[in-house]
Amino acid sequence: MKNDKLYVLELCAGGGGQAYGLESAGFESAAAVEIEPKFCATLAYNRPNWNVIQADLRNFSGRDFRGVDLIAGGVPCPPFSFAGKQLGEKDERDLFPEALRIIRTAKPKTVLLENVPGFASAKFASYRALLIQRLEKMGYVVFVDILNACDYGVPQLRPRFVLVGLEKKYAKNFVWPQKKSEKITVGQALKDLMLANGWKHFEYWVKRAADIGPTLVGGSTKHGGPDLGPTRAREKWAQLGVDGNGIAEFAPDVWRPSDHMPRLTVRMAARVQGFPDEWHFVGPKTTAYRQVGNAFPPPVAEAVGGAIRRALSA
């Protein structure tokens, strides 16, 4: 690999939120590994030059990427989510052990792993400590924090557990990214999309939506149809004038009344997640929304990726 470029191996790449953010931070893709065919199609559609590998992490070794600059991944969240049963290591979807195995094989210079804030809870303290201990034995200095997406230009709260591991020679240069002073509201982010079909009362809605949104929940194959999350989340969306019980095909039409509560379209949800409008999601509405709702927001990935890049380049 060329010395003047930094490369990332992406694990559980999903619809590309983290991958796009890291690209924006200056990393080039060594490969993006994802098990879901439609998600792989999204990655290939948006970045035809990427090496997209459809594979289960359990069957991926990482040996072809030895010495890569960064391994980044958001392993499945349900084992640790407050919205689930929190089975942790007893959940068949827990892929942290596989990520550790790949890291041990590939020996990257740095590591970035993200998950739901539930992973930082007391319930998983021993599991979390073991994860950190194993990374330290591999030679990494480990930093962990809870980052809120709204602090990095995303119009939703979306707290995430973020772990960064760096080889000792780079660790002294690592500093968590600085938060942005100004937050973007849902109304500010979506006003042009809400106006797309000429809704006469969109300005009234923008004023109602003058706050950041709760965390979008993308669900899983077991979750069913698309909605904006559990009851509490949908209630918070309702306070912003958004019907969180489903995903719409189109923006409100011109004759909708002022008290109408629109549903978000996939494109609106993608913007709330921090994706650029040109990023296309392959698949029907439910599949597309899963890619959006489960993503690591690109602006947060860019901020953390920038911090890692500065540590590597100092």
DRENLUM-359654 format. One record per residue (C-alpha): residue number from 1; residue in one letter; x negated, y, z negated. Coordinates in steps of 0.2 Angstrom, whole numbers. Layout:
NUM | A | X | Y | Z
...
END
This chain:
1 | M | 0 | 0 | 0
2 | K | -6 | 18 | 4
3 | N | -14 | 27 | -10
4 | D | -5 | 43 | -6
5 | K | 13 | 36 | -8
6 | L | 22 | 29 | -22
7 | Y | 33 | 13 | -20
8 | V | 48 | 6 | -30
9 | L | 55 | -11 | -31
10 | E | 74 | -9 | -35
11 | L | 82 | -23 | -44
12 | C | 102 | -25 | -45
13 | A | 102 | -10 | -32
14 | G | 121 | -9 | -31
15 | G | 127 | 4 | -20
16 | G | 111 | 14 | -21
17 | G | 113 | 27 | -34
18 | Q | 97 | 24 | -43
19 | A | 88 | 20 | -26
20 | Y | 94 | 37 | -18
21 | G | 89 | 46 | -34
22 | L | 71 | 39 | -34
23 | E | 70 | 42 | -16
24 | S | 74 | 60 | -19
25 | A | 60 | 60 | -33
26 | G | 47 | 55 | -20
27 | F | 47 | 36 | -21
28 | E | 48 | 25 | -6
29 | S | 57 | 9 | -6
30 | A | 46 | -7 | -6
31 | A | 62 | -17 | -7
32 | A | 80 | -16 | -14
33 | V | 87 | -32 | -21
34 | E | 106 | -35 | -23
35 | I | 117 | -50 | -24
36 | E | 133 | -43 | -17
37 | P | 134 | -44 | 2
38 | K | 145 | -28 | 4
39 | F | 133 | -18 | -8
40 | C | 118 | -24 | 3
41 | A | 128 | -18 | 18
42 | T | 130 | -1 | 11
43 | L | 111 | 0 | 7
44 | A | 107 | -5 | 25
45 | Y | 119 | 6 | 33
46 | N | 113 | 22 | 24
47 | R | 94 | 17 | 25
48 | P | 91 | 5 | 40
49 | N | 73 | 6 | 37
50 | W | 74 | -1 | 19
51 | N | 69 | -19 | 15
52 | V | 86 | -25 | 8
53 | I | 85 | -42 | 0
54 | Q | 102 | -51 | -4
55 | A | 97 | -62 | -18
56 | D | 101 | -67 | -36
57 | L | 88 | -61 | -48
58 | R | 87 | -78 | -54
59 | N | 80 | -84 | -37
60 | F | 69 | -69 | -34
61 | S | 50 | -70 | -40
62 | G | 43 | -53 | -36
63 | R | 26 | -60 | -32
64 | D | 26 | -52 | -15
65 | F | 26 | -35 | -24
66 | R | 12 | -36 | -36
67 | G | 5 | -20 | -41
68 | V | 20 | -9 | -35
69 | D | 21 | 8 | -43
70 | L | 38 | 6 | -51
71 | I | 51 | -8 | -54
72 | A | 68 | 0 | -57
73 | G | 84 | -8 | -61
74 | G | 101 | -7 | -69
75 | V | 105 | -25 | -74
76 | P | 123 | -29 | -77
77 | C | 131 | -19 | -91
78 | P | 146 | -30 | -96
79 | P | 136 | -40 | -109
80 | F | 133 | -24 | -119
81 | S | 148 | -13 | -115
82 | F | 159 | -7 | -129
83 | A | 173 | -10 | -116
84 | G | 169 | -29 | -116
85 | K | 166 | -43 | -128
86 | Q | 148 | -38 | -131
87 | L | 141 | -56 | -130
88 | G | 124 | -49 | -126
89 | E | 111 | -63 | -123
90 | K | 125 | -76 | -124
91 | D | 134 | -68 | -108
92 | E | 129 | -77 | -92
93 | R | 128 | -60 | -84
94 | D | 113 | -54 | -95
95 | L | 99 | -52 | -83
96 | F | 86 | -44 | -94
97 | P | 76 | -60 | -95
98 | E | 75 | -61 | -76
99 | A | 70 | -43 | -75
100 | L | 56 | -46 | -88
101 | R | 50 | -62 | -78
102 | I | 49 | -52 | -62
103 | I | 40 | -38 | -71
104 | R | 27 | -50 | -78
105 | T | 25 | -57 | -60
106 | A | 24 | -41 | -51
107 | K | 14 | -31 | -64
108 | P | 20 | -14 | -59
109 | K | 12 | 2 | -65
110 | T | 28 | 8 | -72
111 | V | 46 | 1 | -77
112 | L | 63 | 10 | -77
113 | L | 78 | 0 | -84
114 | E | 95 | 7 | -88
115 | N | 111 | 1 | -96
116 | V | 126 | 6 | -105
117 | P | 124 | 16 | -122
118 | G | 131 | 0 | -131
119 | F | 114 | -8 | -128
120 | A | 107 | 5 | -140
121 | S | 120 | 0 | -154
122 | A | 115 | -8 | -170
123 | K | 123 | -24 | -164
124 | F | 109 | -27 | -151
125 | A | 94 | -20 | -162
126 | S | 85 | -36 | -163
127 | Y | 88 | -40 | -144
128 | R | 82 | -22 | -140
129 | A | 67 | -24 | -151
130 | L | 62 | -40 | -143
131 | L | 64 | -33 | -125
132 | I | 52 | -18 | -130
133 | Q | 40 | -30 | -139
134 | R | 38 | -41 | -123
135 | L | 35 | -26 | -112
136 | E | 22 | -20 | -125
137 | K | 13 | -37 | -124
138 | M | 13 | -35 | -105
139 | G | 3 | -18 | -108
140 | Y | 16 | -5 | -107
141 | V | 20 | 9 | -118
142 | V | 39 | 10 | -120
143 | F | 50 | 26 | -121
144 | V | 69 | 24 | -124
145 | D | 82 | 37 | -125
146 | I | 101 | 40 | -121
147 | L | 103 | 52 | -107
148 | N | 119 | 61 | -103
149 | A | 123 | 63 | -84
150 | C | 131 | 80 | -88
151 | D | 114 | 87 | -93
152 | Y | 107 | 84 | -76
153 | G | 120 | 92 | -64
154 | V | 133 | 78 | -64
155 | P | 151 | 83 | -69
156 | Q | 154 | 69 | -81
157 | L | 147 | 64 | -98
158 | R | 141 | 46 | -93
159 | P | 128 | 43 | -107
160 | R | 116 | 29 | -102
161 | F | 102 | 20 | -111
162 | V | 86 | 22 | -102
163 | L | 70 | 13 | -105
164 | V | 54 | 19 | -96
165 | G | 38 | 8 | -98
166 | L | 21 | 14 | -92
167 | E | 4 | 7 | -92
168 | K | -7 | 15 | -106
169 | K | -17 | 26 | -94
170 | Y | -1 | 34 | -88
171 | A | 9 | 35 | -104
172 | K | 0 | 50 | -111
173 | N | 7 | 60 | -96
174 | F | 25 | 55 | -98
175 | V | 38 | 68 | -104
176 | W | 57 | 65 | -103
177 | P | 65 | 77 | -90
178 | Q | 71 | 94 | -95
179 | K | 90 | 96 | -97
180 | K | 99 | 109 | -86
181 | S | 106 | 123 | -95
182 | E | 122 | 125 | -84
183 | K | 135 | 111 | -83
184 | I | 146 | 108 | -68
185 | T | 164 | 105 | -71
186 | V | 175 | 92 | -62
187 | G | 185 | 107 | -54
188 | Q | 169 | 115 | -48
189 | A | 163 | 99 | -40
190 | L | 179 | 94 | -31
191 | K | 188 | 110 | -27
192 | D | 184 | 109 | -8
193 | L | 189 | 90 | -7
194 | M | 205 | 94 | -16
195 | L | 209 | 107 | -3
196 | A | 205 | 96 | 12
197 | N | 224 | 94 | 16
198 | G | 229 | 112 | 12
199 | W | 236 | 109 | -6
200 | K | 244 | 126 | -10
201 | H | 241 | 124 | -29
202 | F | 223 | 118 | -29
203 | E | 217 | 134 | -38
204 | Y | 228 | 130 | -52
205 | W | 221 | 112 | -53
206 | V | 203 | 119 | -52
207 | K | 207 | 129 | -68
208 | R | 214 | 114 | -77
209 | A | 199 | 103 | -72
210 | A | 187 | 116 | -80
211 | D | 177 | 103 | -90
212 | I | 166 | 89 | -87
213 | G | 174 | 72 | -85
214 | P | 173 | 56 | -95
215 | T | 163 | 42 | -89
216 | L | 169 | 34 | -73
217 | V | 171 | 15 | -75
218 | G | 168 | 5 | -59
219 | G | 174 | -12 | -66
220 | S | 168 | -29 | -60
221 | T | 175 | -43 | -50
222 | K | 185 | -49 | -65
223 | H | 192 | -31 | -68
224 | G | 205 | -30 | -55
225 | G | 210 | -15 | -44
226 | P | 201 | 2 | -45
227 | D | 205 | 14 | -59
228 | L | 195 | 27 | -69
229 | G | 193 | 16 | -84
230 | P | 202 | 10 | -100
231 | T | 216 | 19 | -108
232 | R | 206 | 32 | -118
233 | A | 196 | 37 | -102
234 | R | 212 | 39 | -92
235 | E | 219 | 50 | -106
236 | K | 204 | 61 | -105
237 | W | 206 | 62 | -86
238 | A | 224 | 67 | -88
239 | Q | 219 | 82 | -98
240 | L | 209 | 87 | -83
241 | G | 224 | 85 | -72
242 | V | 218 | 69 | -64
243 | D | 229 | 53 | -63
244 | G | 216 | 39 | -68
245 | N | 228 | 24 | -64
246 | G | 221 | 21 | -47
247 | I | 211 | 28 | -32
248 | A | 219 | 38 | -18
249 | E | 217 | 36 | 0
250 | F | 218 | 55 | 4
251 | A | 218 | 72 | -5
252 | P | 234 | 80 | -10
253 | D | 245 | 86 | 4
254 | V | 250 | 104 | 6
255 | W | 267 | 103 | -3
256 | R | 262 | 95 | -19
257 | P | 269 | 105 | -34
258 | S | 257 | 114 | -46
259 | D | 259 | 101 | -59
260 | H | 254 | 87 | -48
261 | M | 241 | 76 | -55
262 | P | 231 | 69 | -40
263 | R | 221 | 53 | -40
264 | L | 203 | 54 | -35
265 | T | 198 | 47 | -18
266 | V | 182 | 36 | -17
267 | R | 173 | 51 | -10
268 | M | 178 | 62 | -24
269 | A | 173 | 49 | -37
270 | A | 156 | 48 | -27
271 | R | 154 | 66 | -29
272 | V | 158 | 65 | -48
273 | Q | 144 | 52 | -49
274 | G | 132 | 63 | -40
275 | F | 131 | 55 | -23
276 | P | 128 | 66 | -8
277 | D | 144 | 67 | 4
278 | E | 135 | 58 | 18
279 | W | 132 | 42 | 8
280 | H | 144 | 29 | 15
281 | F | 151 | 14 | 5
282 | V | 154 | -1 | 15
283 | G | 170 | -11 | 11
284 | P | 188 | -9 | 6
285 | K | 193 | 4 | -7
286 | T | 191 | -7 | -22
287 | T | 174 | -13 | -16
288 | A | 168 | 4 | -12
289 | Y | 174 | 11 | -29
290 | R | 165 | -3 | -38
291 | Q | 149 | 3 | -30
292 | V | 152 | 21 | -35
293 | G | 158 | 18 | -53
294 | N | 144 | 6 | -57
295 | A | 130 | 17 | -51
296 | F | 117 | 26 | -60
297 | P | 120 | 44 | -55
298 | P | 107 | 49 | -42
299 | P | 103 | 66 | -50
300 | V | 99 | 57 | -67
301 | A | 88 | 44 | -57
302 | E | 80 | 58 | -48
303 | A | 76 | 67 | -65
304 | V | 69 | 52 | -73
305 | G | 60 | 47 | -57
306 | G | 52 | 64 | -56
307 | A | 45 | 62 | -74
308 | I | 38 | 45 | -69
309 | R | 30 | 52 | -53
310 | R | 22 | 66 | -63
311 | A | 15 | 54 | -76
312 | L | 8 | 43 | -61
313 | S | 0 | 58 | -52
314 | A | -7 | 68 | -67
END
